[in-house]
Every structure is written in structure tokens, then in C-alpha cells.
Amino acid sequence: NLIFRFLQSRQKVQIWLFEQKELRIEGRIIGFDEYMNLVLDEAEEVSLKRKSRKPLGRILLKGDNITLMQTTSVAKAIV
């Protein structure tokens, strides 16, 4: 399972949100469940439109909101 590998490696991930094209969430996965709800630590809200970051701390992100998940190293290579 890819999410479990992200959890084990403590890699920082970038999450694309459902119907929120200008907003991403970055953080480290510290927990998840069968519904793909994620607990993220060191989470940040990344606004592509404003080119800004807002620290969120530890959050619970519902799986319904997740469109795509990738490591931040992949995300930086694309930009």
C-alpha cells in the first residue's frame, strides 16, 4: 500500500484536493484508516494562486477530499 509506505518512510507528501485546483496540502502522514482519512503532521496549506503557505500543524483530512497524493520531491520536479 502506497499510503503505508509514505507513513513508514515519513516522507513529506503533497495532496491535491477535490474541486480545489488552486489549493494543496503538504505534510507527513502519521496515520490513516480504511476510508483513506489521513492524519498529517507538519501540515501546510499551499496556495498556488497566491504562491503562499499557511502552517496548519496536525490535521485530520477526510478521504473524500483527496484527489491525488505524491511526494513533495515529485511535486517540485514537475514545477
Secondary structure, DSSP 8 states (H G I E B T S, - for coil): -HHHHHHHHT-EEEEEETTEEEEEEEEEEEEE-TT--EEEEEEEEEETTTTEEEEEEEEEE-GGGEEEEEEHHHHHHH-
